[in-house]
């Protein structure tokens, strides 16, 4: 298996639960993170080695390193073929690897359909060459892939099973040492170092403006442990080091506890939706990367909650629009609605609850069953 970044580590760990339930003696190895390793995964490299962002100079500088890792892994797997290779997300890394492994007779599964419905539609040909089967986390994806001759199974979104339908806000606040009453604003500036560098400063500056309007509000930031010092440094530069509670990890507790979140576009926005929380979705990157990504966008929405609902149910403030003033104003809209317009919040909760039911499946079992059929099928 290969899983990149924090979100991939989580998805892969849930998949491992299903595989171990079906095959208790199964061994897994490759590239993974802490949650996978807690389930007995042998990590030859850590997931965070694959965490890169956009088309920046940082990515270009790391191309040789990433290609070297992929070459070593490919040669090792071809020399000692596994029963199946599962690439978890990280399509830029995994699809090329899967294509070479499949050509060598190793069965390949790609877990999480690349967002060909959002951008990079040309990637569908690469998927067809690379994967014997795709495990899809959104219900509309298998039909889309079938049009291109790609076998796929909808397995639901693992997070929809992990996150409770009715989150316990009071318990989450107790675990974080927060009062049960009062407003809480969460800042989630991303899980990659380059994301944090581009996004966190604007979030902290926006939070400072929110505090001027609502002095009693609590600001909580769940930092990826490896980026904790970086987040603290950026908070200090924004003059917010003493006004924000920065914790290591605990993003689910923070989302359960908050009244609203400023949040970087990505998987975390879906987590916020499953916690039924109002949010302001934002993203910033190097201008060159932004121009390239913008040209490839196929839908009017960027955030997963909006894409899945087919509407701007929550605001998106991207790149130049993501000013501290605009972010603060959008957050204040939700925070004031929670006090003065509960019907507005309840309508959002109902929308996100319906989405939760749609995505809630026994992902681990469905995925393990699909993988079992691939292992048992004749080689392509």
C-alpha positions in Angstrom: 0.0 0.0 0.0 1.0 3.6 -0.5 -0.8 6.4 1.3 0.2 10.0 1.1 -0.4 12.7 3.7 -2.6 12.7 6.9 -5.9 12.1 5.1 -4.5 9.1 3.1 -3.1 7.6 6.3 -6.6 7.8 7.8 -8.3 6.3 4.8 -5.8 3.5 4.5 -6.0 2.7 8.2 -9.8 2.2 7.9 -9.2 0.0 4.9 -6.7 -2.1 6.9 -9.4 -2.7 9.5 -11.5 -4.3 6.8 -8.7 -6.3 5.4 -7.6 -7.6 8.8 -11.2 -8.6 9.6 -11.3 -10.7 6.4 -7.6 -11.9 6.5 -6.3 -11.7 10.1 -2.9 -12.9 9.1 -2.5 -10.5 6.1 0.7 -8.5 6.1 0.8 -5.0 4.7 3.8 -2.8 3.8 4.9 0.2 1.7 4.4 3.9 2.4 2.2 4.8 5.3 1.7 6.9 8.4 1.1 6.6 12.1 -2.5 5.3 12.0 -1.5 2.6 9.5 1.4 1.6 11.6 -0.8 1.2 14.6 -2.5 -1.6 12.7 0.7 -3.5 12.0 1.6 -1.8 8.7 5.3 -1.9 7.9 6.3 1.6 6.6 9.3 1.5 4.4 8.8 5.3 4.0 6.6 7.7 5.9 3.4 9.1 4.3 4.6 12.7 4.9 7.4 12.2 2.4 4.8 12.5 -0.3 3.1 15.6 1.0 3.7 18.3 -1.6 1.5 21.2 -2.7 0.6 22.6 -6.1 3.2 23.4 -8.7 5.5 25.5 -6.6 9.3 25.5 -6.6 9.2 23.2 -3.6 7.5 20.5 -5.7 10.0 20.9 -8.5 12.9 20.6 -6.1 11.5 17.4 -4.7 10.7 15.7 -8.0 14.0 13.8 -8.0 13.5 12.6 -4.4 9.9 11.4 -5.1 10.9 9.7 -8.4 13.7 7.9 -6.5 11.4 6.6 -3.8 8.9 5.4 -6.4 11.6 3.6 -8.4 12.9 1.9 -5.3 9.4 0.8 -4.3 8.5 -0.4 -7.8 11.7 -2.5 -8.0 11.1 -4.0 -4.6 7.5 -4.9 -5.3 8.2 -6.4 -8.7 11.0 -8.5 -7.2 8.7 -9.7 -4.4 5.1 -9.4 -5.8 2.3 -8.8 -3.3 -1.2 -10.3 -3.6 -2.4 -6.9 -4.5 -1.2 -3.3 -4.5 -3.5 -0.6 -3.2 -2.7 3.0 -3.9 -4.5 5.3 -1.5 -5.1 8.7 -3.0 -1.8 10.5 -3.9 -2.6 10.0 -7.7 0.4 11.9 -9.0 2.6 9.3 -7.2 0.4 6.2 -7.3 -1.1 6.1 -10.8 2.3 5.9 -12.4 3.5 3.3 -10.0 0.3 1.3 -10.5 0.7 1.4 -14.2 4.2 -0.2 -14.1 3.1 -2.7 -11.5 0.1 -3.8 -13.5 2.2 -4.2 -16.6 4.4 -6.5 -14.5 1.4 -8.7 -13.6 0.6 -7.3 -10.2 -3.1 -6.6 -9.5 -3.7 -3.0 -8.6 -6.5 -1.2 -6.8 -6.8 2.6 -6.5 -8.7 3.8 -3.4 -10.4 7.2 -3.9 -11.2 8.1 -7.5 -9.1 11.1 -8.6 -11.3 14.2 -8.9 -11.8 13.9 -12.7 -15.2 15.5 -12.2 -13.7 18.6 -10.7 -10.5 19.1 -12.7 -7.9 17.1 -14.7 -10.5 15.1 -16.7 -7.7 14.0 -19.0 -6.5 11.8 -16.1 -9.2 9.2 -16.8 -7.0 7.5 -19.5 -4.2 7.2 -16.9 -6.6 5.6 -14.4 -7.8 3.0 -17.0 -4.2 2.0 -17.7 -3.2 1.9 -14.1 -6.0 0.4 -12.0 -7.7 -3.0 -12.2 -10.3 -1.6 -9.9 -11.2 1.8 -8.3 -12.8 2.1 -4.9 -15.0 5.2 -4.9 -16.0 7.3 -1.9 -18.7 9.3 -3.7 -21.9 7.7 -5.1 -21.8 9.2 -8.6 -18.2 8.1 -9.4 -18.7 4.4 -10.5 -21.1 5.4 -13.2 -18.8 8.1 -14.5 -15.8 5.6 -14.5 -17.9 2.9 -16.2 -18.5 5.3 -19.2 -14.7 5.0 -19.7 -14.5 1.3 -19.3 -13.1 1.4 -15.7 -14.4 -1.1 -13.1 -15.3 0.6 -9.8 -17.2 0.0 -6.6 -18.9 2.7 -4.4 -17.8 1.9 -0.8 -19.0 5.1 0.9 -16.8 7.6 2.6 -15.0 6.1 5.6 -15.3 9.3 7.5 -19.1 9.2 7.4 -18.9 6.0 9.4 -16.3 7.2 11.9 -17.9 10.6 12.6 -21.1 10.3 14.6 -24.4 11.5 13.1 -25.0 13.5 16.2 -21.6 14.9 17.5 -21.3 15.5 21.2 -20.2 19.2 21.4 -20.2 19.3 25.2 -17.9 16.3 25.5 -15.5 17.7 22.8 -15.3 21.0 24.7 -14.5 19.2 27.9 -11.7 17.3 26.3 -10.3 20.6 25.0 -10.7 22.4 28.3 -13.3 24.8 26.9 -16.4 26.1 28.6 -19.6 24.5 27.4 -21.1 27.9 26.8 -19.7 30.7 24.6 -18.7 30.9 20.9 -15.8 28.9 19.5 -14.1 29.6 16.2 -11.8 26.9 14.7 -9.0 27.6 12.3 -7.9 24.6 10.1 -5.2 26.0 7.7 -4.3 22.6 6.2 -2.1 19.6 6.9 0.8 20.3 4.5 3.7 22.7 5.4 3.3 24.6 2.2 -0.5 25.0 2.8 0.1 26.3 6.3 2.6 28.8 5.1 0.2 30.2 2.5 -3.0 30.0 4.5 -2.4 30.2 8.3 -1.4 33.9 8.4 -4.6 35.1 6.8 -6.7 32.9 9.1 -5.0 34.3 12.2 -5.4 37.8 11.0 -9.1 37.1 10.3 -9.5 35.6 13.8 -8.0 38.8 15.3 -10.7 40.8 13.5 -13.4 38.4 14.7 -12.2 38.8 18.3 -12.5 42.6 18.0 -16.2 42.1 17.1 -16.8 39.3 19.6 -14.2 39.7 22.4 -15.4 36.6 24.3 -14.9 34.2 21.5 -12.4 31.3 21.8 -10.1 30.6 18.9 -8.9 27.0 18.6 -6.4 25.6 16.1 -5.7 21.9 15.7 -2.1 21.7 14.2 -0.7 18.7 12.6 1.9 17.6 15.2 4.9 17.9 12.8 3.7 21.5 12.0 2.9 22.6 15.5 5.9 24.9 15.9 5.3 26.4 12.5 1.7 27.2 13.4 2.8 28.7 16.7 5.3 30.9 14.9 2.7 32.2 12.4 0.3 32.9 15.3 3.0 34.9 17.0 3.7 36.9 13.9 -0.1 37.7 13.7 -0.1 38.7 17.4 -2.4 35.8 18.3 -0.1 33.5 20.2 -1.9 34.4 23.5 -5.4 34.6 22.0 -5.5 31.2 20.4 -5.5 27.7 21.8 -3.2 25.7 19.5 -3.4 21.9 20.1 -1.5 19.0 18.5 -3.9 17.0 16.4 -7.4 16.6 17.8 -9.0 18.1 14.7 -12.2 16.0 15.2 -12.6 17.3 18.7 -12.1 20.9 17.5 -14.6 20.5 14.8 -17.1 18.9 17.2 -16.6 21.8 19.7 -16.7 24.8 17.4 -19.6 27.0 16.2 -17.8 27.9 12.9 -14.6 27.1 11.2 -12.3 28.9 8.8 -11.0 25.9 6.9 -8.6 25.1 4.0 -10.2 23.3 1.1 -9.7 19.6 1.2 -10.8 16.5 3.0 -11.2 18.6 6.2 -14.1 20.4 4.7 -16.0 17.2 4.4 -15.2 16.4 8.0 -16.6 19.7 9.0 -19.8 19.0 7.0 -20.1 15.6 8.7 -19.8 17.4 12.1 -22.6 19.6 10.8 -20.6 22.8 11.3 -20.9 26.1 9.5 -17.7 26.9 7.7 -15.9 29.3 5.4 -13.8 27.4 2.9 -10.6 29.1 1.8 -7.4 28.3 -0.1 -4.3 30.1 -1.2 -1.2 29.0 -3.1 1.6 30.4 -5.2 0.1 32.6 -8.0 1.6 30.4 -10.7 0.1 27.3 -9.2 -3.3 29.1 -8.9 -3.3 30.0 -12.6 -2.6 26.4 -13.6 -5.2 24.9 -11.3 -7.9 27.5 -12.2 -7.6 26.6 -15.9 -8.3 22.9 -15.0 -11.4 23.6 -12.9 -14.5 22.0 -14.3 -17.1 23.0 -11.7 -18.0 26.3 -10.0 -17.3 24.9 -6.6 -14.0 23.9 -5.0 -15.0 22.8 -1.5 -16.3 19.2 -1.2 -19.5 20.1 0.7 -20.5 22.5 -2.1 -19.6 20.0 -4.8 -21.6 17.2 -3.2 -24.6 19.4 -2.5 -24.4 21.0 -5.9 -24.7 24.5 -4.5 -22.8 27.2 -2.6 -24.2 26.0 0.8 -21.1 27.6 2.5 -19.0 30.5 1.2 -15.7 29.9 -0.6 -13.0 32.6 -0.5 -10.1 31.6 -2.7 -6.7 33.2 -3.5 -7.0 37.0 -3.8 -10.6 36.9 -2.4 -9.2 35.3 0.8 -8.4 38.6 2.6 -8.5 38.7 6.4 -11.4 41.2 6.2 -13.5 38.9 3.9 -12.7 35.8 5.9 -13.7 37.6 9.2 -16.9 38.9 7.7 -18.0 35.5 6.5 -17.2 33.9 9.8 -19.1 36.6 11.7 -22.1 35.9 9.5 -22.3 32.3 10.8 -21.3 33.2 14.4 -24.0 35.8 14.6 -26.6 33.5 13.0 -25.9 30.9 15.7 -27.1 33.4 18.2 -29.7 35.4 16.3 -30.9 33.2 13.5 -31.0 29.5 14.6 -33.2 28.6 11.6 -30.3 29.4 9.3 -28.0 27.1 11.2 -30.6 24.4 11.4 -31.2 24.4 7.6 -27.4 23.9 7.1 -27.4 21.0 9.7 -30.3 19.3 7.8 -28.5 19.6 4.5 -25.3 18.1 6.0 -27.2 15.4 7.8 -28.7 14.2 4.5 -25.3 14.2 3.0 -24.0 12.2 6.0 -26.6 9.5 5.4 -25.8 9.3 1.7 -22.1 8.7 2.4 -22.5 6.3 5.3 -21.7 2.7 4.3 -19.6 -0.1 5.8 -16.6 1.1 3.9 -14.1 -1.3 5.4 -16.2 -4.4 4.6 -17.2 -3.2 1.1 -13.6 -2.3 0.2 -12.2 -5.6 1.5 -14.9 -7.5 -0.5 -14.0 -5.7 -3.7 -10.3 -6.3 -3.1 -11.0 -10.0 -2.5 -12.7 -10.3 -5.9 -9.8 -8.6 -7.6 -7.3 -11.0 -6.0 -9.4 -14.0 -7.0 -9.9 -12.8 -10.6 -7.7 -13.9 -13.5 -4.8 -11.7 -14.3 -5.5 -9.0 -16.9 
